[in-house]
């Protein structure tokens, strides 16, 4: 989107670099199918035009119709266990032969087992569960439940946040790409700055966490009638990681003002951060948690919310009532995913991988002035590129150069905010595969730093 005044999520799919990428592919069959995709699907920001045509996937790899493999460090956050995980697929295939769909008004054993399992993983009285077919629907259910519990419709969320693409979710979200041209949205949403330690509005303050949290309380007191604070525990897209100080203060503020703390962990739950849930890093107890993406183990769309026992007050109202609400296939996939994580000690592995990633990315930061900031936790990392470390000006073109150079050599990831390389590999990745990916990244940074394509 050359000449646009802003670089935000997904602009790269309309840039000159994307056009150059198609010339690199030089494959008539791929070009044919990309043209067909563009001909038959409605075009939309963030996904049109498509990058390539996939034929298969396995382990940490995506394979296109040319046979080219990409290590997938993006995965739309559903690929915790990689692709084609035999443990999960065997359970899902067996369930397909027994009960593939459960109509509303009925329940089924896998759905009950999953609700019970999720409740056992949460602290305190976070025991009540409701499922949905996607993350946007989970957000919708959480917001509706918050209105019933508090009697207040107003919420606070963060600028640049993403909570889904439905009308109610974009009303709560903070990304302009989803709201422009949509007209009036749900009223009562107040947005505040996200807790950003690099290039943030309070990042020169010396006490970022307190400033961001105090601003939350300021808005609650000034606005009045706030029922909920909706926020990602750790922001996935550009990897913003608040401190324990921030989260302790936020929890105190929400409790003091009777504001429900709704955590969106849709992209980051299930081991991504080295804990089953990201809020476990902060010793806090949320009021409602939204789950999705990886819940279906990269096989079946599956999402849901977990809420306090005392919030079970909606018997006369349909919070969700989705056709695929208690999907036996999705429930079996989720149960298999959780069992695989536990039996294979993936949380411990991810924490160990985090030390390696921190060490290697710090080395790259020392080598390349192009890297302004490195931040991460578990197997979720952001590498922020800047033209100059003093001014912190975004290095947008350089980020695109790195991304396409990496794609050319078999490493796929997303660029967020125009200049943040977001790296989130499957949790099953081996150390050798991590090393190979980081070598590809280092070589691409060399290219971008030298100005040679």
N, C-alpha and C positions, 0 to 999 in steps of 0.2 A: 504494500500500500504506500507507494512512494509519494512523498509530499504531504502525507498525513501529519497533523500537528501532534499526534500522540502515538506512542508505541505501546500497545497493550497486548494482552493475551491473544496469541494466534495470528497477529498481523503478518507473520512470516509467510503464511500460505498465499499471499498476494504480491510478494516482493519480486524484484528482478532476479534475486538469487534462486527463487523457486523455479523461475523460467529456465535458468541455466541448468538447474538440476535435471530437468527432463532431457536436455541435450546430452547429459552424461549417461543417462539410461540407454539411449539409442537402441530401443527394442520395439519393433513394429507392433507386436502383439500387446505389449504393455500399453503403448500409446493408444491402440485401438480400444482397449477396455477402459482406460482412463477417459477417453472421449465418450464412450457409452455411459459411463457413470455420470459424467457431466450432462449428458443428454436426457437421462431418465429421472435423476433425483433433483428435488428442489435444492437450489444452491443456498448455502448459509455460511456465515463467518465461522471460522475455526475448523471447518472440515471440507471446504470446497475451494480449489480443486484438491483432489486426493494426492497423496505423496507417491504411492506405488500400488501394485496389485498383488495381494497375498494369496498364496496357494496352500500353505500349511504352517504349522507351528509345533514346536516341541521344546521341552526344557526351558532354556532362557532365550530361545531363538524364534524369530519370524522368518519365513522363507517365501520369497516372491515367485512369480510364475517363470522367472528366468533361472530359478535355482539359487539365487543369491540369498545368503543368510545375514540377518541383522541380530546382534545382541540387543534385546529390548530393555532399555533402561527408562521406559515410560509406562507402557502397559495399561494406561488409563486406570492404574491403581487396582487392577483386579488380579494381578499376576504374582501374588505372594508365593504361591507354590509352583510358579512357572506354568508352562503350557503342557497339556496332555498328561497331567500327573496320574499315573496308573492307579494309585490308591483311591483317588477321588473318582475317577472315571468308572472303576469297577463297581463302586457303591451306587453311582448314578445309573449305570446300565442295569444293575439288578433291580433298582427301584422302578425303572421304566417298565419292566416286565410285570411288576406287581401293582403299582398304583402311580400312574404318571400325572394325574390331575385330581384335585380334590375340590368339588364345587363348594361355593359358599353355603353356610348353614350346617356344614359337616366339618369335622376335624379329622386328623389322622395322626398316627403314632410318630412319624418323623418330625412333624411340626411341634408336637407337644414336647418331644425329647429336646429339640433345639431351643425352645423357649425356656425349658428347665435348665439346660446347660448354660445358656447366656446369663440367666439369673444367678447361677452359682459363681460366675466369674466376676460379678460386680459387688461392690461394697455396700454395707448398710442395707437399706430397704429398697434399693434399686432392683426390683424383682419382677415388675410387670412389663410384658413384652407385647408388641404388635408388629406384624410383618407387612411388607409392601413390596411391589415389584421393582422399585427403583429408588434412588437416593432423594430425588426431588419430592417424591411422595412421602418419604420418611420425614423430610423437613416440614412438609405441609401438615402431617399428623402432629408433629411436635408443637407447631405454632397454634394449631387448633386446641390441643390439649392445654397449652399454657393459658389460652384465653379462658377456658373453663375453670382452671384451677385458681387463677388470680382475679378473674372478672375484669381484666384490663386487656385492651387490644394493642397497646403500644409496645414496641420492642426497640432495642438498640442492637445494631450490628456494626460491622467494620467496612470502611472504604476498601475497595479492591477485593472484597471477599466474594467467594462463589459458593452458593448453596443449592444450585440446581437451576434448571432452565424453564420451569413452569412459571405462570404469571405470579403466583404467590411467592415462589422461591426467588424470582428476580426482584420482586418488590423488597425482599429482605436482603438480597445480595448487594454488593458494592461495585460490580463491574459494569461500566457503561455499555460495553458491546452488547449486553443482553437486554438493556432497557431502552436503548435509543429507538424512537419511532413507535413505542408501544402505548403512548398516551397514559391516562391515569392508571395508577397501580394501587395496591392496598395501602390505605392511609396509616399513619402512626408509626412510621419507621424513621428512627434517628440514627445517623451513621457517625462514627467517631474514627480517628486515625488508628490503624493497626499498630501494635507494639513492634516497631521496627528499629533495630539497633544500627543499621547501616543505611544511610541516605533517607532517614526518617525525619519527620517534623520536629521530634524532640531528641534526636540522636546526638546533638551537640550539648545536651543538657547536663551530662555527667551523671544523671540518675534517671535513666530512661523509664524503667519499670514503674517507679513511683509516679512520674509525670503522666504516663498513659493511663494508669489506673485511676489517678486523681481526676483525670478528665472524664472518665466514665462516671464517677460519682457526681461530678459537676453537672453533667447532662441529666442524670437521673433526678437530681434535686431541682434543676431549673425547669425541666420539662414536666415532671410529675406524671403520675398514672402509667409509669413504665411497668410492664408485666414480666418481660424476659430480656435477657442478654444472649443473643445468638452468636456464637463464635467458634471457629476451628481451634482446637486445643493447640495445635501447631499447624501453621498455614502451609499447606502442601505445595501450592503452585510455585512460589519463589522461596520456600523454606525459611519462614520466619519463626524463630524459636524463642518464646518468652522465657523469662527466668522463673524460678520458684517464688521469688519475691513478688513478682507481678501476679502470679496466680493465687498466692495466699491472700493478697490484698483484694483481688477481684472477688474471690469467694466471700471474704468478710463484707465487702460492699454490697454484694447481692443479698446476703443474709440480712444485713442491717436494714435494707430498704425493701425487703420482701419481693425481690426480683428473682425469677427463676433463671438459673444458669443452664442454658441449653448448649451442649457441646456437639459440634458437628465433627465426628470422627469418621465420616464416610470414606475418605481416601486414605486415612492413616492408621486405622485400627488393625488388629490381627498381626502384630509383630513387626510392623514397618519401623517403629522407633526403638525396638529392642524390648518393649513390654507389650502385653496383649493389647492394652489400650494406652493411648498417649497420656491421659490424665494421671496414670499411675506414677509417672515421673514426678508429679508435683504434690503428692499427698493431699489431694483435694477430693471432695465428693460432689459431683454435679447433680443436677435435679432431673435432667432428661439427657440421654445420649442418642444421637442419630448414627446408624450404621448402614453400610451398603458396600458396593463395589466388591472388594475381596471376600465379602460374606458368602458369595456364591461360588467362590473358588475358581473364578475365571471360566465357569461352565454355564451356570444358570443365573439370570438376573435375580438378585435377592437383596432386600434391604429391610430396615426396621428401626424401631425405637425401643429403648429400655427406660422405664420411668419408675418413680417411687410408688410403693404399695398404696400410699394414701391418695395417689392421683387416679385411682381406679373409680372415677366418678362419672364416666361418660356412657353409662348403659343405655341412655335414651337418645344418644346422638351417634351417628356414624362418623367416626374419626377417619376411617380409611375405606373399608368395604370394597376392596379391590378384588377383581376376578381371580387373580393369582395370589391372593393374600397368604394362604397357608399352603404354599407350594410344597408338595412332598419331595419333588426333585430338588428344589432349592434348599430345602431343609436337610436332605441327605448330603448334598454337596457341602453345606456349611458344617455339618457335624463331622464329615470326613476331613475337612480343612482344619478344624480345631484339633481333632485327634492327631492329625499328621504333625502339626506344629508341636504339640505336647510330646508325642512319642519320639520325635526326632530332635528334640531340644533346640528348636530353631531360635528361640528367644536368646539363649546363651550364645549361639552361633552369630546372630546378628550383632549382639553387643561386642563380640570379638572382631567382627568385620568392621565395626565402627572405628575401632582403634587404628586398623590398617588404613581405612579411607582417610581418616583425619591426618595421619602421618604422611600419606602420599599426596594428598591435596595441598597440605602445608608446604611440601617440597615444591610442588608446581607453583604455588603462590610466590615462593622465594625466587623461582626461576623466571617467572613472567610478570612484569609490571602491569600487564593487561588485566591480571586478576586483582580486583580491588578487595574482595571479601570472599571467604570460604566459611560456610556454616552448615552444620548437619547434625544428625542424630540417627543412630541405628544405620539403616540403609536408605536414608533420605538425605540428599545433599544438594546444596545450591552453590554454584560457583558464579559470582557476580563479576562481570567484565566491565571495566571502565577505561576511558581514553587516558585519564590522568588521575592518579590516586589523590592528588591534592584537591582537585575540583570535583572528583567523583562523577564526572560526566559519563553518561551511559555509552558503552561501546556496542552499539546496535549492529552495525554492519559486520564488525568483527565476530559478534556472537553468531550471526548467520553463517559466516565463513567457517567457523568452528563446527557448527552443526552439520552443514552439508559435507564438509571434509570428513567428518566422522561417519556420516551415512555412507559416503563413498567407500569407506573401509570397513563397513559392517557394524557400526555402533549407532543405535537409535535412541534419542532422548528428546525432550521438549525444551524450548526456550520460553521462559516466562518473563513478563514485564519488559520484553524487548532485549534484555541483556543478561538474564540469569539462566545458566545452564542447569537444568534440574535433573539430577541423577537418582533414579529409584529402581535399581535392578530387582529381580526376583530374589526372595529370601534364600532360595536354594542354591544360589550362585556359588561356584567354587572359588577358592583363592586364585587359582590359575586363570580363571575367566575374568575375575576382577582385575588382575594384573594386566591381562591382554587389553581389556577395555581402557584402562588408564593409560596404557602405551599409545593406543589410538588417539585418545584425547590429548596427550602430550604432543604428539606429532601434529595434530590439528592446530593446537595453540601456537606451535612453531610457525606454521603456515600463516595464521592470522597475524601473528606478531611481526612477521617479515613483510606483510603486505603482498605476498605472492599467493595467488589462487592455486 
